[in-house]
Amino acid sequence: MQRIYDAADIIEASIVKGLLEQYGISVHIGGYYLQGGVGEVPASGTTTLWVDDADVAEAYRIIEAYERG
């Protein structure tokens, strides 16, 4: 697995995860439960998306399109 996206928060991570899953890409959200520790841990960079190595290129393409709007 490779880390492919650093989400601003759990909401954004869930949106991007759902988008990738629509294309058949299995996604793992790392740091899901760390959002509750804001104040104790840094408020950003804790929620990440991970995909299988074989899906990295396609995931980047989809995320790039998402970010362009």
Secondary structure in CASP SS format (residue, H / E / C, confidence):
PFRMAT SS
TARGET T0000
AUTHOR 0000-0000-0000
METHOD secondary structure of the structure
MODEL  1
M C 1.00
Q E 1.00
R E 1.00
I E 1.00
Y E 1.00
D E 1.00
A E 1.00
A C 1.00
D C 1.00
I H 1.00
I H 1.00
E H 1.00
A H 1.00
S H 1.00
I H 1.00
V H 1.00
K H 1.00
G H 1.00
L H 1.00
L H 1.00
E H 1.00
Q H 1.00
Y C 1.00
G C 1.00
I C 1.00
S C 1.00
V E 1.00
H E 1.00
I E 1.00
G E 1.00
G C 1.00
Y H 1.00
Y H 1.00
L H 1.00
Q H 1.00
G H 1.00
G H 1.00
V E 1.00
G C 1.00
E C 1.00
V E 1.00
P C 1.00
A C 1.00
S C 1.00
G C 1.00
T C 1.00
T E 1.00
T E 1.00
L E 1.00
W E 1.00
V E 1.00
D C 1.00
D H 1.00
A H 1.00
D H 1.00
V H 1.00
A H 1.00
E H 1.00
A H 1.00
Y H 1.00
R H 1.00
I H 1.00
I H 1.00
E H 1.00
A H 1.00
Y H 1.00
E H 1.00
R H 1.00
G C 1.00
END
